[in-house]
Amino acid sequence: MTTSITRYGRVRPGFFRLSTLAAAVLCSTLAGPSMARETDEARVDALLKKMTLDDKFNLIRGMTEADATNQGQAGYLPGVPRLGVPALRMADGPPGILTRKASIIPTSTMGLAATFSKQDAFDNGTVIGEEAKRLGIDVALEPFINMFRDSGFRRGWNTYGEDPLLTGSMGAGLIKGIQGQGVMAQAKHLVGYDMTGFDVSIPEQALHEVYLAPFQDAVDAGVASIMCSYNKLNGEFACGNEQLLEQVLRKQMGFKGFVTSDWGGVHSAQYIKRGMDMEMPGRIDEQHPFWDIMRSYYDNTEQQQPALHTSMGSMKKVFARPMPEEWMVGQRPNVLLGQFPNDEKPSNLFEALRDKTVREQDIDKAARRVLGQMERFGLLDKGSHQPQSTPMVPGLSAIVRRTSEHSAVLLKNQDNVLPLSKDDLTGVAMIGPGAVQPVALGVSAEHAIGMPQLQVGPANALKAIEPNAAISVTVANDMTGVVIPADRVSFDGKPGWVRVEEGQNQRDNQLQFTGANALAANTLPSWKTHLTIDQEGDYNLNLHMLGAGAVLKVDGKIIGESSSLKNALHGDVVHPGQDALMPTTDGLNNVRRMAKLSRGEHLIEVSTYNDTSGAPVQVRLAWVTPAMREANRAQALAAARSAKKVVFFAWARTDPQFGLPGDQDKLIEEIAAINPNLVVVLNTSSPVALPWLDKVKGLVQMWWTGDEGGPATANILTGRSNPAGRLPFTWARSLQDYPATDPKYPERGQQLDGVVRYTEGVNIGYRWFESQHKAPLFPFGYGLSYSRFDYSALQTYRLGNGDLKVDFKLTNSGGVAGDEVPQLYLSAPQHKVEGAEFAPQTLVGFDRVSLKAGETREVSITVPLRKLQYWAVKTQSWELPRGKRTLKLASASDNVKASHAVSF
């Protein structure tokens, strides 16, 4: 029986491996039949007739839930309790479910896309649906099915990559998994929320074929709700764009559910006549962090919310959390201009009804759509759905671990440096913070916060499955640090810290109240001292806390504070991983800042504030001095010098764009010069520059791994799991190679005025590279294996409904079992079609196939008629171009295994 060692030293049996059959049975058991049903329209109409106008508003306009039951979720509708219509809670993702309570963090969305597995998408939806039920959440605000078009877009990591078919397939699978648990899914953001800006213009053909296509897949999957986006689309804000919401989404695409605004995406009460049903966050008060950037237009009170401020106020606390390594390289600009316009004379629905510019039947239509989905999902029969203190459903962590393994993309494997052999394990060095802890979260944002008690670092995971291995572990960059020594602090000529608590003063030698030394719950002291510095330089000051929020000041200036804030993201409860790449090594939240300190004394102040968790209060101030930083680096280089093989864990969040933060590139090159048998594991979720690629032998993309990333990484490195992930984006050689960041096309992205034009049309991602004859570093769909696969016997057939059936044989000709991801690409028509554009090739089908060593299987992929068609602007319809096209069977967008001419 295998075992694992958690961060806290506990051992869990049977942790690392789950057979494919057992996993399939588990997923099938969890998923069950779809929980949604056809809406009982008569029941909905009967209820609506009993409602007052205020009742109807409680279905279309959010408000803040009472503190007694508030989960810190994103949105809340009070419902109509007297008529049996329950409240409705909405929680952020992806991935996972974000509330003030801990919830499992799945593999990142980009990692899930890299599995190229619709089954994995469904299974992850099952995880999300189960966690939503456990926490009393009715609507999961996911999947995020915008396109990875602009790597400068700060939420690009949230997407499923650059291809609409892959994005739509993964999104549809996730929706079916979520809704199979009786939880509504809300696909977001409709549409054009793919860039750094707010005013976007998209050509009509590209809009339908690329950017709306994943939403069509979501509609076909029966998605309950769709979130409209912040941005303008072709001149109008998306949430008030009648052509988009009524003509395209409902009439052309057949959407039957309700449309919710993104939070603060409403700019007029008239939106209710243009197809937007529900406003979020709705009615809020001055204590809400959104108070100074959002107001409610779907409100029926005479008193208007004051004009908006311009500071974004307390929200700066939530979003401005760079770590020292990110400051070293600089940050990209944020373009928020125009997302929250400051209407000095807002007009809400109270005034619109009074002035008869909106009528009650307009409100009825929106309320009916919301009520219809509540009826469809059985919420009118459930009664109370307050969250209970129930344990996590068994088996969910196994799905997360398997997904993390399936997402691994082997990018380079020179001299078969991987998998690590028994001999390699007699002397392997694992270097980097990600060796000690899994990079589960990446950046703290609109996703589940994770469960640190589940998290085991790759080094400990490897030791657990290979107990006789000789593994040296060095972090190189100590992200936790050590508590500031007592002999470096004094106040008023006396050693230690002055603690102020309820007006009483006392002295503490060190600011270290953690573990058994934690303070009682709701204890909220402050401390101050003078820190003596002997050597001028850059010092990492790391403020650790749990059970309370905390603020750090240096010489009277706030340099760091926890981001916990009532009603923002995860609410006011401090979670271990919310303010840095990962928690401290003992599971505390970690606010990491760098301060340039001159020689002499510096005033250090730490204060705490209540987070309502009721947990013991833990507070610590740790540091990493310049001398300690150099010693940590030297230790890592020494470990690399004496090792047979080295595994270096590199990481990135969102800054810098297309690069690794800090001095990781330099350190990788130094290690490679010492020991050529170097494997780099990347914990990133978007492409980065790899200036050292030709100097390392192995490269594995592990994404942001989720709670189970440590064991998953260990299984990939040792060959217990054969990597078969594929890149969901094109990995360019330089940032300038991408269409949205090519300086020859400044209109396409990252404009400080927020105006963006998608002049590349349908040529997004790999299509652009091929159209421009640019060779990427790694192509879309690329990924290596520890085995080999052969393709043969390609045949194509047109079916009676117009679909294209593609059959071929796939053989695992290697020595180990593994998965292969066959991909189908369709070329542009042989002859130009007037008024239409075609990419050189387009992904039209894919599958993930598991094969034993030596096994051959007949594989069949059906390409739906729609994927063979183009959007004809002139006729406003989908049309099939006539003539010959080439169908390519490939293992990546540039690696064709076989091709076949098809005629239409």
HUNORBEL-V664388 format. One record per residue. N is the residue number from 1. RES is the residue in one small letter. OMEGA is omega in whole degrees, -180 to 180 (999 if undefined). Layout:
{{N RES OMEGA} {N RES OMEGA}}
//
This chain:
{{1 m 179} {2 t 179} {3 t 175} {4 s 179} {5 i 178} {6 t 179} {7 r -175} {8 y 174} {9 g 180} {10 r -179} {11 v 177} {12 r 180} {13 p 172} {14 g -166} {15 f -164} {16 f -170} {17 r 177} {18 l -177} {19 s 179} {20 t -180} {21 l -180} {22 a 180} {23 a 180} {24 a 179} {25 v 180} {26 l -178} {27 c 180} {28 s -180} {29 t -179} {30 l -172} {31 a -178} {32 g 179} {33 p 177} {34 s -177} {35 m -180} {36 a -178} {37 r 173} {38 e -178} {39 t 174} {40 d -174} {41 e -180} {42 a 178} {43 r 179} {44 v -179} {45 d 180} {46 a 178} {47 l -177} {48 l 180} {49 k -179} {50 k -172} {51 m 170} {52 t 178} {53 l 179} {54 d 176} {55 d -178} {56 k 177} {57 f 180} {58 n 174} {59 l -175} {60 i -178} {61 r -178} {62 g 173} {63 m -179} {64 t 180} {65 e 179} {66 a -176} {67 d -175} {68 a -177} {69 t -176} {70 n 179} {71 q -175} {72 g -179} {73 q -174} {74 a -173} {75 g -176} {76 y 170} {77 l -175} {78 p -178} {79 g 180} {80 v -173} {81 p -176} {82 r 178} {83 l 179} {84 g 178} {85 v -173} {86 p 172} {87 a -178} {88 l 178} {89 r 178} {90 m -179} {91 a -179} {92 d 169} {93 g 4} {94 p -11} {95 p 176} {96 g -179} {97 i -176} {98 l 171} {99 t 178} {100 r 178} {101 k -179} {102 a 179} {103 s -175} {104 i 178} {105 i 177} {106 p 171} {107 t -178} {108 s -179} {109 t 178} {110 m 175} {111 g 177} {112 l 177} {113 a -178} {114 a 176} {115 t -174} {116 f -176} {117 s 176} {118 k 177} {119 q 177} {120 d 178} {121 a 178} {122 f -178} {123 d 178} {124 n 173} {125 g 176} {126 t 177} {127 v -177} {128 i 179} {129 g 178} {130 e 179} {131 e 177} {132 a 179} {133 k -178} {134 r -176} {135 l 178} {136 g -179} {137 i -177} {138 d -177} {139 v 175} {140 a -175} {141 l 180} {142 e 15} {143 p 176} {144 f -171} {145 i 166} {146 n -173} {147 m 172} {148 f -176} {149 r -172} {150 d -178} {151 s 175} {152 g 178} {153 f -171} {154 r 179} {155 r 178} {156 g 180} {157 w -178} {158 n -172} {159 t 175} {160 y 174} {161 g -167} {162 e -175} {163 d -177} {164 p 179} {165 l 178} {166 l -180} {167 t -179} {168 g -180} {169 s -180} {170 m 179} {171 g 180} {172 a 178} {173 g 179} {174 l 180} {175 i -179} {176 k 178} {177 g 179} {178 i -174} {179 q 173} {180 g 177} {181 q 179} {182 g 179} {183 v 178} {184 m 171} {185 a 177} {186 q -180} {187 a -177} {188 k 2} {189 h -176} {190 l -9} {191 v -180} {192 g 179} {193 y -172} {194 d -169} {195 m 174} {196 t -177} {197 g 179} {198 f -177} {199 d -171} {200 v 173} {201 s -178} {202 i 176} {203 p -170} {204 e -179} {205 q 178} {206 a 179} {207 l -177} {208 h -172} {209 e -175} {210 v -166} {211 y 175} {212 l -174} {213 a 178} {214 p 177} {215 f 174} {216 q 177} {217 d 178} {218 a 178} {219 v 180} {220 d 178} {221 a 177} {222 g -177} {223 v -175} {224 a -172} {225 s 176} {226 i 177} {227 m 175} {228 c -168} {229 s 180} {230 y -165} {231 n 167} {232 k 173} {233 l 178} {234 n 171} {235 g -179} {236 e 175} {237 f -173} {238 a -177} {239 c 177} {240 g -175} {241 n -175} {242 e 178} {243 q -179} {244 l -171} {245 l -176} {246 e -175} {247 q -176} {248 v -173} {249 l -174} {250 r -175} {251 k -178} {252 q -173} {253 m 174} {254 g -179} {255 f -177} {256 k -175} {257 g -178} {258 f 180} {259 v 178} {260 t 176} {261 s 162} {262 d -171} {263 w -176} {264 g -177} {265 g -179} {266 v -180} {267 h -180} {268 s 174} {269 a -179} {270 q 180} {271 y -178} {272 i 177} {273 k -175} {274 r 173} {275 g 178} {276 m -171} {277 d -169} {278 m 178} {279 e 174} {280 m 4} {281 p 178} {282 g -174} {283 r -179} {284 i -178} {285 d -173} {286 e 178} {287 q -179} {288 h -178} {289 p 179} {290 f -171} {291 w -173} {292 d 175} {293 i -177} {294 m 173} {295 r 180} {296 s 174} {297 y 178} {298 y -178} {299 d -177} {300 n 176} {301 t -177} {302 e -178} {303 q -180} {304 q 171} {305 q -178} {306 p 177} {307 a -175} {308 l 172} {309 h -179} {310 t -171} {311 s -168} {312 m 169} {313 g -172} {314 s -179} {315 m 175} {316 k 180} {317 k -176} {318 v -170} {319 f -176} {320 a -175} {321 r 179} {322 p 175} {323 m -175} {324 p -178} {325 e -180} {326 e 175} {327 w -177} {328 m -175} {329 v 179} {330 g -177} {331 q 177} {332 r 180} {333 p 172} {334 n 177} {335 v 180} {336 l -175} {337 l 176} {338 g 179} {339 q -179} {340 f -177} {341 p -175} {342 n 177} {343 d -178} {344 e -180} {345 k -179} {346 p 178} {347 s -176} {348 n -177} {349 l 174} {350 f -180} {351 e -179} {352 a 176} {353 l 179} {354 r -178} {355 d 178} {356 k 171} {357 t 170} {358 v 180} {359 r -176} {360 e 179} {361 q 174} {362 d 178} {363 i 178} {364 d -177} {365 k 180} {366 a -179} {367 a 180} {368 r -180} {369 r 178} {370 v -179} {371 l 180} {372 g 178} {373 q 176} {374 m 178} {375 e -179} {376 r -177} {377 f 174} {378 g -178} {379 l 179} {380 l -179} {381 d -171} {382 k -174} {383 g -177} {384 s 176} {385 h 177} {386 q -180} {387 p 179} {388 q 178} {389 s -178} {390 t 179} {391 p 177} {392 m 179} {393 v 178} {394 p 175} {395 g -178} {396 l -179} {397 s 177} {398 a 177} {399 i 180} {400 v 179} {401 r -180} {402 r 178} {403 t 178} {404 s 176} {405 e -179} {406 h -177} {407 s -174} {408 a 179} {409 v 176} {410 l -174} {411 l 179} {412 k 179} {413 n -178} {414 q 179} {415 d -179} {416 n 179} {417 v 174} {418 l -1} {419 p 178} {420 l -180} {421 s 176} {422 k 179} {423 d 177} {424 d -175} {425 l 173} {426 t 178} {427 g 180} {428 v 176} {429 a 176} {430 m -169} {431 i 176} {432 g 178} {433 p -180} {434 g 174} {435 a -176} {436 v -179} {437 q 175} {438 p 173} {439 v -172} {440 a -170} {441 l -172} {442 g 178} {443 v 177} {444 s -175} {445 a -175} {446 e 175} {447 h -180} {448 a -174} {449 i 176} {450 g -180} {451 m -177} {452 p 180} {453 q 176} {454 l -168} {455 q 177} {456 v 179} {457 g 180} {458 p -179} {459 a 178} {460 n 178} {461 a 179} {462 l 178} {463 k -178} {464 a -179} {465 i 177} {466 e -173} {467 p -180} {468 n -178} {469 a 175} {470 a -174} {471 i 173} {472 s -176} {473 v 175} {474 t -175} {475 v -176} {476 a 177} {477 n -178} {478 d -177} {479 m 177} {480 t -180} {481 g 178} {482 v -179} {483 v -180} {484 i -175} {485 p -178} {486 a -176} {487 d 179} {488 r -176} {489 v 177} {490 s 177} {491 f -177} {492 d 176} {493 g -180} {494 k -178} {495 p 170} {496 g -179} {497 w 171} {498 v 177} {499 r 177} {500 v -178} {501 e -178} {502 e 176} {503 g -179} {504 q 179} {505 n 171} {506 q -177} {507 r 173} {508 d 180} {509 n -180} {510 q 176} {511 l -177} {512 q -180} {513 f -175} {514 t 177} {515 g -179} {516 a -179} {517 n -178} {518 a 177} {519 l -180} {520 a 178} {521 a 178} {522 n 171} {523 t -172} {524 l -180} {525 p 169} {526 s -179} {527 w 171} {528 k 180} {529 t 170} {530 h 180} {531 l -179} {532 t -179} {533 i 179} {534 d -176} {535 q 178} {536 e 178} {537 g 180} {538 d -178} {539 y 171} {540 n 175} {541 l -174} {542 n -179} {543 l -177} {544 h 179} {545 m 171} {546 l -177} {547 g 177} {548 a 170} {549 g -178} {550 a -179} {551 v 179} {552 l 175} {553 k 173} {554 v -179} {555 d 175} {556 g -177} {557 k 176} {558 i 177} {559 i 179} {560 g 176} {561 e 178} {562 s -173} {563 s -180} {564 s -175} {565 l -176} {566 k 177} {567 n 179} {568 a -179} {569 l -176} {570 h 179} {571 g -173} {572 d 180} {573 v 178} {574 v 177} {575 h -173} {576 p -171} {577 g -167} {578 q -171} {579 d 178} {580 a -179} {581 l -178} {582 m 176} {583 p 169} {584 t -178} {585 t 174} {586 d 167} {587 g 177} {588 l 172} {589 n -169} {590 n 175} {591 v -174} {592 r 178} {593 r 176} {594 m 179} {595 a 175} {596 k -175} {597 l 176} {598 s 177} {599 r 180} {600 g -176} {601 e 177} {602 h 179} {603 l 178} {604 i 179} {605 e 176} {606 v 177} {607 s -179} {608 t 175} {609 y -172} {610 n 175} {611 d 175} {612 t -179} {613 s -176} {614 g -180} {615 a 173} {616 p -177} {617 v 178} {618 q -180} {619 v 178} {620 r 171} {621 l -179} {622 a 177} {623 w 169} {624 v -178} {625 t 176} {626 p 180} {627 a 178} {628 m -179} {629 r 179} {630 e 179} {631 a 178} {632 n -180} {633 r 180} {634 a 178} {635 q 179} {636 a 180} {637 l 178} {638 a 178} {639 a 180} {640 a -176} {641 r -174} {642 s -175} {643 a 171} {644 k 175} {645 k -178} {646 v 172} {647 v -179} {648 f -179} {649 f 179} {650 a -176} {651 w 171} {652 a 174} {653 r 179} {654 t 180} {655 d 0} {656 p 174} {657 q 177} {658 f 178} {659 g 175} {660 l 180} {661 p 174} {662 g -176} {663 d -177} {664 q 179} {665 d -179} {666 k -178} {667 l 178} {668 i 180} {669 e 179} {670 e 179} {671 i 180} {672 a 179} {673 a 180} {674 i -175} {675 n -176} {676 p -179} {677 n -173} {678 l 173} {679 v 176} {680 v 173} {681 v -179} {682 l 170} {683 n 180} {684 t 177} {685 s 172} {686 s -177} {687 p 177} {688 v 176} {689 a -179} {690 l -175} {691 p -177} {692 w -171} {693 l -177} {694 d -178} {695 k 178} {696 v -178} {697 k -177} {698 g 178} {699 l -180} {700 v 175} {701 q -179} {702 m 177} {703 w 167} {704 w -155} {705 t -170} {706 g -174} {707 d -174} {708 e -175} {709 g -180} {710 g 176} {711 p 179} {712 a 180} {713 t 179} {714 a 179} {715 n 177} {716 i -177} {717 l -177} {718 t 179} {719 g 174} {720 r 172} {721 s -177} {722 n -177} {723 p 178} {724 a 176} {725 g 180} {726 r -178} {727 l 176} {728 p 175} {729 f 174} {730 t -180} {731 w -174} {732 a 175} {733 r 178} {734 s -179} {735 l -177} {736 q -179} {737 d -178} {738 y -177} {739 p -177} {740 a -179} {741 t 174} {742 d -176} {743 p 178} {744 k -178} {745 y -175} {746 p -178} {747 e -171} {748 r -180} {749 g 173} {750 q 176} {751 q -177} {752 l 177} {753 d 176} {754 g -178} {755 v -175} {756 v 178} {757 r -178} {758 y -175} {759 t 174} {760 e 176} {761 g -177} {762 v -174} {763 n 176} {764 i 172} {765 g -176} {766 y 180} {767 r 179} {768 w -178} {769 f 180} {770 e -179} {771 s -180} {772 q -179} {773 h 177} {774 k 178} {775 a 178} {776 p 173} {777 l 173} {778 f -177} {779 p 172} {780 f 178} {781 g -175} {782 y 173} {783 g 180} {784 l -178} {785 s 171} {786 y 178} {787 s 179} {788 r -177} {789 f 179} {790 d 180} {791 y 178} {792 s 171} {793 a 178} {794 l 176} {795 q 178} {796 t -180} {797 y 170} {798 r 179} {799 l -176} {800 g -180} {801 n 179} {802 g 178} {803 d 178} {804 l 179} {805 k -177} {806 v 179} {807 d 176} {808 f 176} {809 k -179} {810 l -177} {811 t 171} {812 n -176} {813 s 178} {814 g -174} {815 g -179} {816 v 176} {817 a 179} {818 g 178} {819 d 172} {820 e -179} {821 v 175} {822 p -177} {823 q 179} {824 l 178} {825 y -180} {826 l -179} {827 s 173} {828 a 177} {829 p -179} {830 q -178} {831 h -178} {832 k 177} {833 v -176} {834 e 176} {835 g -179} {836 a 174} {837 e 180} {838 f 173} {839 a 177} {840 p 174} {841 q -176} {842 t 175} {843 l -179} {844 v 179} {845 g 176} {846 f 175} {847 d 173} {848 r -171} {849 v 177} {850 s -178} {851 l 171} {852 k 177} {853 a 180} {854 g -176} {855 e 173} {856 t 180} {857 r 172} {858 e -176} {859 v 178} {860 s 176} {861 i 179} {862 t 177} {863 v -179} {864 p -180} {865 l -177} {866 r -178} {867 k 177} {868 l -174} {869 q 173} {870 y 178} {871 w 180} {872 a -177} {873 v -175} {874 k -177} {875 t -178} {876 q -178} {877 s 175} {878 w -178} {879 e -180} {880 l 178} {881 p -178} {882 r 178} {883 g -177} {884 k 172} {885 r -180} {886 t 174} {887 l -178} {888 k 173} {889 l -169} {890 a 173} {891 s 174} {892 a -174} {893 s 180} {894 d -176} {895 n -176} {896 v 179} {897 k 179} {898 a 180} {899 s -176} {900 h 176} {901 a 178} {902 v -179} {903 s -180} {904 f 999}}
//
